[in-house]
């Protein structure tokens, strides 16, 4: 298949979608749902018009870039005043809810996948525990949703994928037999300190240096016009790439870097961030489109009632029950806890994690890939269709109780 043929259809889709994107954002059918669906339609399993020949590493690379920019821009837009008032909510979601989600996921996977070993089961649960900042953007940017809920979901999705990285590396090492069980505790502590610590350090240092430099140069008129579109993208990718290069979490670096940058440039950050958010949307579109062209084969190959059952449970009970437990006693309404529990979409981070696992050629790889692929696709559909409608209904209910 000619590269120009592929480019023709990808460019035509991007152009056509951009013409109606603003209209579609107000409907249940938008964003990743459209990208994945069109990718499946044009892909080799259906019309055969687009075959990207995209291996796992290519899709993982696209997903990492899209997620890094999205994390940076979303955290830059965070309302720090609101966040300081509700910091206990995301703290509980991360420190209690995330471990409970992994443990509950392991328990259910142990009951459902009797032919998998413990470490493969643990990998499935961990890869599907983090929520996706890019896929949840429709909720965290919706003004109908109360600010405390938006900021809590934003911080949770921004940090949980980075926290899960050392856990995944730990389970991969055990599953591959590259480390003895007696060394496992010290290994997970070392990985956590290294991955999270380096990510935090890189994000803080680069954001402070970059924020001060950009503000100083912009005030002197050294950077203006179209050149304002470049620094934010470059700084987001610099945070991500340097942290990854040093062995840390690029996702944590991007999110923390965005928080610091937003605090330093709060008076003028809107004009800095507009172009960066557009770039993140474009890269995310390409990622979801590429994922759509290859995922149909994975879905059909790995289809089983066990895989489908676990994917549904992962998006519902495995996510929602830990959220209900960890937020108990915080004075939150039942519908607020249910809303936070439901909007835990799985997406780009899970794509990156499954590529990490595929490269290790572990026992049960086919099942692991199938479970993650089905969960992501169901999340794209279910969360995509429900985001605007449930956000509007929940926001209206909260507003009505204030009157």
C-alpha positions as CSV (number, residue, x, y, z in Angstrom):
1,X,0.0,0.0,0.0
2,X,1.4,3.4,-1.0
3,X,2.4,5.8,1.8
4,X,0.6,8.5,-0.2
5,X,-2.6,6.5,-0.2
6,X,-2.4,6.3,3.6
7,X,-1.6,10.0,3.9
8,X,-4.5,10.9,1.6
9,X,-7.1,9.1,3.8
10,X,-5.6,10.3,7.1
11,X,-5.4,13.9,5.9
12,X,-9.0,13.7,4.5
13,X,-10.3,12.4,7.7
14,X,-8.5,15.0,9.8
15,X,-9.8,17.8,7.5
16,X,-13.4,16.6,7.6
17,X,-13.5,16.1,11.3
18,X,-12.0,19.5,12.0
19,X,-14.9,21.1,10.1
20,X,-17.5,19.7,12.5
21,X,-15.4,19.1,15.6
22,X,-16.9,22.0,17.6
23,X,-20.4,20.8,16.8
24,X,-19.6,17.2,17.7
25,X,-18.1,18.2,21.0
26,X,-21.7,19.0,22.1
27,X,-22.9,15.6,21.2
28,X,-22.2,12.1,22.7
29,X,-20.4,11.1,19.5
30,X,-17.0,12.9,19.4
31,X,-13.3,12.7,20.0
32,X,-11.6,9.4,20.5
33,X,-14.9,7.5,19.7
34,X,-14.9,8.9,16.2
35,X,-11.1,8.5,15.7
36,X,-11.2,4.8,16.7
37,X,-14.3,4.0,14.7
38,X,-13.0,5.6,11.5
39,X,-9.6,3.9,12.0
40,X,-11.4,0.5,12.3
41,X,-13.5,1.3,9.2
42,X,-10.6,2.3,7.0
43,X,-8.3,-0.4,8.5
44,X,-7.2,-3.7,7.0
45,X,-10.0,-5.7,8.6
46,X,-12.8,-3.8,7.0
47,X,-12.3,-1.5,3.9
48,X,-8.5,-2.0,3.7
49,X,-7.9,1.6,2.6
50,X,-5.4,2.3,5.4
51,X,-2.7,0.0,6.6
52,X,-0.3,2.0,8.8
53,X,1.9,-0.9,9.4
54,X,2.2,0.6,12.9
55,X,3.9,-1.7,15.3
56,X,3.3,-1.4,19.0
57,X,6.3,0.8,19.5
58,X,5.0,3.4,17.0
59,X,1.6,3.6,18.6
60,X,3.2,3.7,22.1
61,X,5.4,6.6,21.0
62,X,2.4,8.5,19.7
63,X,0.5,7.8,22.9
64,X,3.4,9.0,25.0
65,X,3.7,12.3,23.2
66,X,0.0,13.0,23.2
67,X,-0.3,12.1,26.9
68,X,2.8,14.2,27.9
69,X,1.4,17.3,26.2
70,X,-2.1,16.7,27.5
71,X,-0.8,16.3,31.1
72,X,1.3,19.4,30.9
73,X,-1.5,21.6,29.5
74,X,-4.3,20.2,31.7
75,X,-2.2,20.7,34.9
76,X,-1.2,24.2,33.7
77,X,-4.9,25.1,33.6
78,X,-5.5,23.7,37.1
79,X,-7.2,26.0,39.5
80,X,-4.7,25.9,42.4
81,X,-7.0,27.8,44.7
82,X,-9.7,25.1,44.3
83,X,-7.1,22.4,44.4
84,X,-5.7,23.5,47.8
85,X,-9.2,23.3,49.2
86,X,-9.9,19.8,47.9
87,X,-6.4,18.3,48.0
88,X,-7.6,15.5,50.3
89,X,-9.9,14.1,47.6
90,X,-7.2,13.4,45.0
91,X,-4.8,12.3,47.8
92,X,-7.3,9.6,48.8
93,X,-7.9,8.6,45.2
94,X,-4.2,8.1,44.7
95,X,-3.0,6.8,48.0
96,X,-6.0,4.6,48.9
97,X,-8.2,4.3,45.8
98,X,-5.4,3.3,43.4
99,X,-3.9,0.4,45.6
100,X,-7.5,-0.8,46.3
101,X,-8.2,-0.8,42.6
102,X,-5.2,-2.9,41.8
103,X,-5.9,-5.3,44.6
104,X,-9.5,-5.7,43.7
105,X,-8.6,-6.1,40.0
106,X,-6.1,-8.9,41.0
107,X,-8.8,-10.7,43.0
108,X,-11.4,-10.7,40.2
109,X,-8.8,-11.6,37.6
110,X,-7.7,-14.5,39.7
111,X,-11.3,-15.8,39.7
112,X,-11.8,-15.2,36.0
113,X,-8.5,-16.2,34.4
114,X,-7.6,-19.5,35.9
115,X,-5.0,-20.3,33.3
116,X,-2.8,-17.2,34.0
117,X,-0.1,-17.0,36.6
118,X,-0.3,-14.5,39.5
119,X,2.2,-12.0,38.0
120,X,0.4,-11.9,34.7
121,X,-2.9,-11.3,36.5
122,X,-1.2,-8.6,38.6
123,X,0.0,-6.9,35.4
124,X,-3.5,-6.8,33.9
125,X,-4.9,-5.2,37.1
126,X,-2.1,-2.6,37.2
127,X,-2.2,-1.7,33.6
128,X,-5.9,-1.0,33.8
129,X,-5.8,0.9,37.1
130,X,-4.7,4.4,35.9
131,X,-7.3,6.7,34.4
132,X,-6.6,8.6,31.2
133,X,-6.2,12.4,31.2
134,X,-6.8,12.7,27.5
135,X,-9.9,10.6,27.3
136,X,-11.3,12.3,30.4
137,X,-10.8,15.8,29.1
138,X,-14.5,16.1,28.2
139,X,-15.3,16.0,31.9
140,X,-12.5,17.8,33.5
141,X,-13.0,20.8,31.2
142,X,-16.8,20.9,31.4
143,X,-17.9,23.9,33.4
144,X,-21.1,22.1,34.3
145,X,-19.1,19.9,36.6
146,X,-18.3,21.4,40.0
147,X,-14.7,22.7,40.2
148,X,-13.7,20.5,43.1
149,X,-14.7,17.4,41.1
150,X,-12.9,18.5,37.9
151,X,-9.7,19.4,39.8
152,X,-9.7,16.1,41.7
153,X,-10.2,14.0,38.6
154,X,-7.5,16.0,36.8
155,X,-4.9,15.5,39.5
156,X,-5.8,11.8,39.8
157,X,-5.4,11.1,36.1
158,X,-2.3,13.2,35.9
159,X,-0.4,11.3,38.6
160,X,-1.8,7.7,38.7
161,X,-0.1,6.5,35.5
162,X,3.3,7.6,36.7
163,X,2.8,6.0,40.1
164,X,1.9,2.7,38.3
165,X,5.1,2.6,36.3
166,X,7.3,1.2,39.0
167,X,4.6,-1.3,40.0
168,X,4.4,-2.6,36.4
169,X,8.2,-2.8,36.1
170,X,8.2,-4.7,39.4
171,X,5.6,-7.3,38.2
172,X,7.4,-7.6,34.8
173,X,10.7,-8.4,36.5
174,X,9.0,-11.1,38.6
175,X,7.0,-12.6,35.7
176,X,10.1,-12.7,33.5
177,X,12.1,-14.3,36.3
178,X,14.8,-11.6,36.2
179,X,14.6,-11.1,40.0
180,X,14.3,-13.4,43.0
181,X,11.2,-13.2,45.2
182,X,13.4,-12.4,48.2
183,X,14.6,-9.2,46.5
184,X,11.1,-8.1,45.5
185,X,10.4,-5.7,48.3
186,X,13.6,-3.8,48.0
187,X,13.1,-3.7,44.2
188,X,9.7,-2.1,44.3
189,X,10.9,0.5,46.9
190,X,14.0,1.4,44.7
191,X,11.9,1.6,41.6
192,X,9.3,3.8,43.2
193,X,11.9,6.2,44.7
194,X,13.7,6.4,41.4
195,X,10.8,6.7,39.0
196,X,8.7,9.1,41.0
197,X,11.6,11.1,42.5
198,X,13.3,11.7,39.2
199,X,9.9,12.6,37.6
200,X,9.2,15.2,40.4
201,X,12.6,16.7,40.3
202,X,12.7,17.1,36.5
203,X,9.2,18.5,36.4
204,X,9.9,21.1,39.1
205,X,13.3,22.2,37.8
206,X,12.5,22.5,34.1
207,X,9.2,24.2,34.7
208,X,10.8,26.8,37.0
209,X,13.6,27.5,34.5
210,X,11.3,27.4,31.5
211,X,8.6,29.5,33.1
212,X,10.9,32.3,34.2
213,X,12.7,32.3,30.9
214,X,9.5,32.5,28.8
215,X,8.0,35.2,31.0
216,X,11.2,37.3,30.9
217,X,11.6,37.0,27.2
218,X,7.9,37.6,26.4
219,X,7.9,40.7,28.6
220,X,10.8,42.1,26.5
221,X,9.1,41.3,23.2
222,X,11.7,38.7,22.3
223,X,9.1,36.0,21.7
224,X,5.7,36.9,20.3
225,X,3.2,36.0,17.5
226,X,3.6,32.5,16.1
227,X,6.7,31.8,18.2
228,X,4.4,31.6,21.3
229,X,3.1,28.3,19.9
230,X,6.5,26.5,20.2
231,X,7.8,26.9,23.8
232,X,5.0,25.1,25.6
233,X,5.1,22.1,23.4
234,X,8.9,21.9,23.6
235,X,8.8,22.4,27.4
236,X,6.2,19.6,27.9
237,X,8.2,17.2,25.7
238,X,11.5,18.2,27.4
239,X,10.0,17.4,30.8
240,X,8.8,14.0,29.6
241,X,11.9,13.1,27.6
242,X,14.5,14.1,30.2
243,X,12.7,12.2,33.0
244,X,12.4,9.1,30.8
245,X,16.1,9.4,29.8
246,X,17.2,9.6,33.5
247,X,15.0,6.6,34.4
248,X,12.1,8.5,35.9
249,X,8.5,8.9,35.0
250,X,7.9,11.3,32.2
251,X,4.2,11.4,32.9
252,X,4.8,12.7,36.5
253,X,7.4,15.2,35.2
254,X,4.9,16.5,32.6
255,X,2.1,16.9,35.1
256,X,4.2,18.5,37.8
257,X,5.9,20.7,35.3
258,X,2.6,21.9,34.1
259,X,1.4,22.7,37.6
260,X,4.6,24.8,38.3
261,X,4.5,26.5,34.9
262,X,0.8,27.4,35.3
263,X,1.5,28.9,38.7
264,X,4.4,31.0,37.4
265,X,2.6,32.3,34.3
266,X,-1.0,32.5,35.6
267,X,-1.6,36.0,34.3
268,X,-0.7,35.2,30.6
269,X,-0.9,31.4,30.4
270,X,-4.0,31.3,28.2
271,X,-2.2,32.7,25.2
272,X,0.7,30.3,25.8
273,X,-1.5,27.2,26.1
274,X,-4.0,27.5,23.3
275,X,-1.7,26.3,20.6
276,X,-0.3,23.6,22.8
277,X,-3.7,22.1,23.5
278,X,-4.4,22.1,19.7
279,X,-1.2,20.2,19.1
280,X,-2.1,17.7,21.9
281,X,-5.5,17.1,20.2
282,X,-3.9,16.5,16.8
283,X,-1.4,13.9,18.2
284,X,-4.1,12.3,20.3
285,X,-6.3,12.0,17.1
286,X,-3.4,10.3,15.2
287,X,-2.9,7.9,18.1
288,X,-6.5,6.9,18.4
289,X,-6.8,6.6,14.6
290,X,-3.7,4.4,14.5
291,X,-5.0,2.3,17.4
292,X,-8.3,1.9,15.6
293,X,-6.6,0.5,12.5
294,X,-4.8,-2.3,14.4
295,X,-7.2,-3.0,17.3
296,X,-10.0,-4.8,15.5
297,X,-7.7,-7.7,14.8
298,X,-6.7,-7.8,18.5
299,X,-10.4,-7.7,19.6
300,X,-11.5,-10.5,17.3
301,X,-8.4,-12.7,18.0
302,X,-8.7,-12.5,21.8
303,X,-12.5,-12.5,22.1
304,X,-13.8,-14.7,25.0
305,X,-16.5,-14.3,27.6
306,X,-13.8,-14.0,30.3
307,X,-12.0,-11.2,28.5
308,X,-15.3,-9.3,27.9
309,X,-16.5,-9.9,31.5
310,X,-13.3,-8.6,33.0
311,X,-13.2,-5.5,30.7
312,X,-16.7,-4.6,31.8
313,X,-15.9,-5.1,35.5
314,X,-12.7,-3.1,35.2
315,X,-14.6,-0.1,34.0
316,X,-17.4,-0.4,36.6
317,X,-17.0,-2.4,39.8
318,X,-13.2,-2.5,40.0
319,X,-13.0,1.3,39.6
320,X,-16.2,2.4,41.4
321,X,-16.1,0.3,44.6
322,X,-12.6,1.5,45.6
323,X,-13.6,5.1,44.9
324,X,-16.7,4.7,47.1
325,X,-14.6,3.2,49.9
326,X,-11.7,5.7,49.8
327,X,-14.0,8.8,49.7
328,X,-16.2,7.6,52.5
329,X,-16.3,10.0,55.4
330,X,-15.3,13.0,53.3
331,X,-18.8,14.5,53.3
332,X,-19.3,14.0,49.6
333,X,-22.8,13.3,48.2
334,X,-23.5,9.8,46.9
335,X,-24.0,11.1,43.3
336,X,-20.6,12.9,43.5
337,X,-18.8,9.7,44.5
338,X,-20.6,7.7,41.8
339,X,-19.7,10.4,39.2
340,X,-16.0,10.3,40.2
341,X,-16.1,6.5,40.2
342,X,-17.7,6.2,36.8
343,X,-15.4,8.7,35.1
344,X,-12.2,6.7,35.3
345,X,-11.6,6.1,31.5
346,X,-8.7,3.9,30.3
347,X,-6.8,5.0,27.3
348,X,-3.3,6.2,26.3
349,X,-1.5,5.1,29.4
350,X,-2.8,1.6,29.1
351,X,-1.7,1.5,25.5
352,X,1.8,2.4,26.6
353,X,1.8,-0.2,29.3
354,X,0.6,-3.0,27.2
355,X,3.4,-2.3,24.7
356,X,5.9,-2.6,27.5
357,X,4.5,-6.0,28.4
358,X,4.4,-7.3,24.8
359,X,8.1,-6.7,24.4
360,X,8.8,-9.1,27.3
361,X,7.0,-12.1,25.6
362,X,5.5,-13.3,28.9
363,X,3.2,-16.3,29.3
364,X,-0.4,-15.2,28.6
365,X,0.6,-12.3,26.4
366,X,-2.4,-12.8,24.1
367,X,-4.9,-12.7,26.9
368,X,-3.2,-9.7,28.5
369,X,-3.3,-7.8,25.2
370,X,-6.9,-8.8,24.5
371,X,-8.1,-7.7,28.0
372,X,-6.4,-4.3,27.7
373,X,-7.6,-3.7,24.1
374,X,-11.2,-4.6,25.0
375,X,-11.2,-2.4,28.1
376,X,-9.8,0.6,26.2
377,X,-12.3,0.2,23.3
378,X,-15.3,-0.2,25.7
379,X,-14.0,2.9,27.7
380,X,-13.8,5.0,24.5
381,X,-17.4,4.0,23.7
382,X,-19.0,4.1,27.1
383,X,-17.3,7.1,28.5
384,X,-17.4,9.0,25.2
385,X,-21.2,8.5,24.9
386,X,-21.9,9.3,28.5
387,X,-19.5,12.2,29.2
388,X,-21.6,15.2,28.1
389,X,-24.9,13.9,29.1
390,X,-24.0,12.7,32.6
391,X,-21.8,15.8,33.3
392,X,-24.8,18.1,32.4
393,X,-27.2,16.0,34.5
394,X,-24.9,15.9,37.5
395,X,-24.1,19.6,37.3
396,X,-27.8,20.5,37.1
397,X,-28.5,18.3,40.1
398,X,-25.7,19.9,42.2
399,X,-26.9,23.4,41.2
400,X,-30.5,22.6,42.1
401,X,-29.6,21.6,45.6
402,X,-27.9,25.0,46.2
403,X,-31.1,26.9,45.4
